[in-house]
Amino acid sequence: MTRNLKLTPVILTSAILTLLFIATVPGGASAADDTKNVTELECKAVMRLDGEDRTATIAFLHGYIAGQKGLKVIDIAKLSEATDKLVDDCLDHPTAKALDVLMKYAQ
């Protein structure tokens, strides 16, 4: 059994406004709050991130450095070791630039 569902202008407008509201309020923060200049990112900002966000940010930093060095092969053990050193160093020096810290330890 099929039904003809007519979307009245009011229903359609309400649906669009609801979707726009949901899309623009992810957890109460705007997209601008989530953007960072990779060269200015301080250690304390990285350390304050929650699990997946911190992991993604550190992975991005590793990729950024690998790209700068033209690396096409990665050593997972060395990445893990450099990440551990980054975390330790960032905890000791929260105002240091995370990229500069990681560059000391990256492949």
C-alpha positions as protocol buffer text, in pm:
chain_id: "A"
residue {
  index: 1
  type: MET
  ca { x: 0 y: 0 z: 0 }
}
residue {
  index: 2
  type: THR
  ca { x: 146 y: 335 z: -103 }
}
residue {
  index: 3
  type: ARG
  ca { x: 49 y: 673 z: 30 }
}
residue {
  index: 4
  type: ASN
  ca { x: 89 y: 1006 z: -131 }
}
residue {
  index: 5
  type: LEU
  ca { x: 266 y: 1228 z: 118 }
}
residue {
  index: 6
  type: LYS
  ca { x: 228 y: 1592 z: 35 }
}
residue {
  index: 7
  type: LEU
  ca { x: 480 y: 1820 z: 194 }
}
residue {
  index: 8
  type: THR
  ca { x: 313 y: 2146 z: 268 }
}
residue {
  index: 9
  type: PRO
  ca { x: 532 y: 2456 z: 267 }
}
residue {
  index: 10
  type: VAL
  ca { x: 512 y: 2473 z: 647 }
}
residue {
  index: 11
  type: ILE
  ca { x: 626 y: 2112 z: 695 }
}
residue {
  index: 12
  type: LEU
  ca { x: 901 y: 2151 z: 436 }
}
residue {
  index: 13
  type: THR
  ca { x: 1025 y: 2476 z: 590 }
}
residue {
  index: 14
  type: SER
  ca { x: 1021 y: 2322 z: 939 }
}
residue {
  index: 15
  type: ALA
  ca { x: 1216 y: 2021 z: 820 }
}
residue {
  index: 16
  type: ILE
  ca { x: 1479 y: 2236 z: 648 }
}
residue {
  index: 17
  type: LEU
  ca { x: 1517 y: 2465 z: 950 }
}
residue {
  index: 18
  type: THR
  ca { x: 1551 y: 2165 z: 1182 }
}
residue {
  index: 19
  type: LEU
  ca { x: 1824 y: 2011 z: 964 }
}
residue {
  index: 20
  type: LEU
  ca { x: 2008 y: 2343 z: 942 }
}
residue {
  index: 21
  type: PHE
  ca { x: 1990 y: 2384 z: 1319 }
}
residue {
  index: 22
  type: ILE
  ca { x: 2123 y: 2034 z: 1379 }
}
residue {
  index: 23
  type: ALA
  ca { x: 2403 y: 2083 z: 1125 }
}
residue {
  index: 24
  type: THR
  ca { x: 2518 y: 2413 z: 1272 }
}
residue {
  index: 25
  type: VAL
  ca { x: 2519 y: 2314 z: 1638 }
}
residue {
  index: 26
  type: PRO
  ca { x: 2748 y: 2012 z: 1678 }
}
residue {
  index: 27
  type: GLY
  ca { x: 2782 y: 1985 z: 2052 }
}
residue {
  index: 28
  type: GLY
  ca { x: 2734 y: 2358 z: 2093 }
}
residue {
  index: 29
  type: ALA
  ca { x: 3053 y: 2458 z: 1910 }
}
residue {
  index: 30
  type: SER
  ca { x: 3081 y: 2624 z: 1574 }
}
residue {
  index: 31
  type: ALA
  ca { x: 3308 y: 2493 z: 1303 }
}
residue {
  index: 32
  type: ALA
  ca { x: 3536 y: 2796 z: 1352 }
}
residue {
  index: 33
  type: ASP
  ca { x: 3606 y: 2677 z: 1708 }
}
residue {
  index: 34
  type: ASP
  ca { x: 3741 y: 2350 z: 1571 }
}
residue {
  index: 35
  type: THR
  ca { x: 3994 y: 2497 z: 1328 }
}
residue {
  index: 36
  type: LYS
  ca { x: 4355 y: 2544 z: 1430 }
}
residue {
  index: 37
  type: ASN
  ca { x: 4671 y: 2665 z: 1259 }
}
residue {
  index: 38
  type: VAL
  ca { x: 4897 y: 2361 z: 1280 }
}
residue {
  index: 39
  type: THR
  ca { x: 5209 y: 2574 z: 1333 }
}
residue {
  index: 40
  type: GLU
  ca { x: 5051 y: 2762 z: 1624 }
}
residue {
  index: 41
  type: LEU
  ca { x: 4890 y: 2467 z: 1804 }
}
residue {
  index: 42
  type: GLU
  ca { x: 5013 y: 2459 z: 2163 }
}
residue {
  index: 43
  type: CYS
  ca { x: 5076 y: 2139 z: 2353 }
}
residue {
  index: 44
  type: LYS
  ca { x: 4812 y: 2222 z: 2612 }
}
residue {
  index: 45
  type: ALA
  ca { x: 4548 y: 2242 z: 2339 }
}
residue {
  index: 46
  type: VAL
  ca { x: 4643 y: 1895 z: 2215 }
}
residue {
  index: 47
  type: MET
  ca { x: 4649 y: 1750 z: 2567 }
}
residue {
  index: 48
  type: ARG
  ca { x: 4303 y: 1894 z: 2641 }
}
residue {
  index: 49
  type: LEU
  ca { x: 4145 y: 1710 z: 2349 }
}
residue {
  index: 50
  type: ASP
  ca { x: 3941 y: 1400 z: 2417 }
}
residue {
  index: 51
  type: GLY
  ca { x: 4048 y: 1053 z: 2299 }
}
residue {
  index: 52
  type: GLU
  ca { x: 3964 y: 1037 z: 1929 }
}
residue {
  index: 53
  type: ASP
  ca { x: 4019 y: 1408 z: 1871 }
}
residue {
  index: 54
  type: ARG
  ca { x: 4364 y: 1391 z: 2032 }
}
residue {
  index: 55
  type: THR
  ca { x: 4451 y: 1079 z: 1834 }
}
residue {
  index: 56
  type: ALA
  ca { x: 4337 y: 1239 z: 1507 }
}
residue {
  index: 57
  type: THR
  ca { x: 4526 y: 1560 z: 1579 }
}
residue {
  index: 58
  type: ILE
  ca { x: 4850 y: 1378 z: 1662 }
}
residue {
  index: 59
  type: ALA
  ca { x: 4808 y: 1158 z: 1353 }
}
residue {
  index: 60
  type: PHE
  ca { x: 4762 y: 1474 z: 1146 }
}
residue {
  index: 61
  type: LEU
  ca { x: 5080 y: 1621 z: 1294 }
}
residue {
  index: 62
  type: HIS
  ca { x: 5269 y: 1302 z: 1205 }
}
residue {
  index: 63
  type: GLY
  ca { x: 5131 y: 1318 z: 851 }
}
residue {
  index: 64
  type: TYR
  ca { x: 5217 y: 1687 z: 820 }
}
residue {
  index: 65
  type: ILE
  ca { x: 5578 y: 1618 z: 919 }
}
residue {
  index: 66
  type: ALA
  ca { x: 5598 y: 1312 z: 692 }
}
residue {
  index: 67
  type: GLY
  ca { x: 5469 y: 1523 z: 405 }
}
residue {
  index: 68
  type: GLN
  ca { x: 5725 y: 1795 z: 471 }
}
residue {
  index: 69
  type: LYS
  ca { x: 6001 y: 1535 z: 472 }
}
residue {
  index: 70
  type: GLY
  ca { x: 5864 y: 1360 z: 163 }
}
residue {
  index: 71
  type: LEU
  ca { x: 5832 y: 1029 z: 348 }
}
residue {
  index: 72
  type: LYS
  ca { x: 5629 y: 755 z: 181 }
}
residue {
  index: 73
  type: VAL
  ca { x: 5707 y: 477 z: 427 }
}
residue {
  index: 74
  type: ILE
  ca { x: 5626 y: 487 z: 796 }
}
residue {
  index: 75
  type: ASP
  ca { x: 5758 y: 287 z: 1088 }
}
residue {
  index: 76
  type: ILE
  ca { x: 5465 y: 229 z: 1323 }
}
residue {
  index: 77
  type: ALA
  ca { x: 5688 y: 158 z: 1623 }
}
residue {
  index: 78
  type: LYS
  ca { x: 5875 y: 486 z: 1571 }
}
residue {
  index: 79
  type: LEU
  ca { x: 5546 y: 676 z: 1533 }
}
residue {
  index: 80
  type: SER
  ca { x: 5423 y: 530 z: 1859 }
}
residue {
  index: 81
  type: GLU
  ca { x: 5748 y: 613 z: 2034 }
}
residue {
  index: 82
  type: ALA
  ca { x: 5745 y: 969 z: 1902 }
}
residue {
  index: 83
  type: THR
  ca { x: 5383 y: 1007 z: 2015 }
}
residue {
  index: 84
  type: ASP
  ca { x: 5473 y: 895 z: 2368 }
}
residue {
  index: 85
  type: LYS
  ca { x: 5760 y: 1145 z: 2376 }
}
residue {
  index: 86
  type: LEU
  ca { x: 5530 y: 1418 z: 2245 }
}
residue {
  index: 87
  type: VAL
  ca { x: 5282 y: 1356 z: 2525 }
}
residue {
  index: 88
  type: ASP
  ca { x: 5553 y: 1355 z: 2792 }
}
residue {
  index: 89
  type: ASP
  ca { x: 5715 y: 1669 z: 2655 }
}
residue {
  index: 90
  type: CYS
  ca { x: 5381 y: 1847 z: 2617 }
}
residue {
  index: 91
  type: LEU
  ca { x: 5289 y: 1771 z: 2977 }
}
residue {
  index: 92
  type: ASP
  ca { x: 5619 y: 1925 z: 3088 }
}
residue {
  index: 93
  type: HIS
  ca { x: 5597 y: 2222 z: 2846 }
}
residue {
  index: 94
  type: PRO
  ca { x: 5229 y: 2306 z: 2784 }
}
residue {
  index: 95
  type: THR
  ca { x: 5295 y: 2631 z: 2598 }
}
residue {
  index: 96
  type: ALA
  ca { x: 5537 y: 2472 z: 2350 }
}
residue {
  index: 97
  type: LYS
  ca { x: 5419 y: 2434 z: 1992 }
}
residue {
  index: 98
  type: ALA
  ca { x: 5307 y: 2073 z: 1944 }
}
residue {
  index: 99
  type: LEU
  ca { x: 5447 y: 2057 z: 1590 }
}
residue {
  index: 100
  type: ASP
  ca { x: 5791 y: 2175 z: 1704 }
}
residue {
  index: 101
  type: VAL
  ca { x: 5791 y: 1920 z: 1986 }
}
residue {
  index: 102
  type: LEU
  ca { x: 5693 y: 1633 z: 1759 }
}
residue {
  index: 103
  type: MET
  ca { x: 5951 y: 1733 z: 1497 }
}
residue {
  index: 104
  type: LYS
  ca { x: 6222 y: 1661 z: 1756 }
}
residue {
  index: 105
  type: TYR
  ca { x: 6110 y: 1300 z: 1778 }
}
residue {
  index: 106
  type: ALA
  ca { x: 5961 y: 1218 z: 1437 }
}
residue {
  index: 107
  type: GLN
  ca { x: 6131 y: 976 z: 1194 }
}
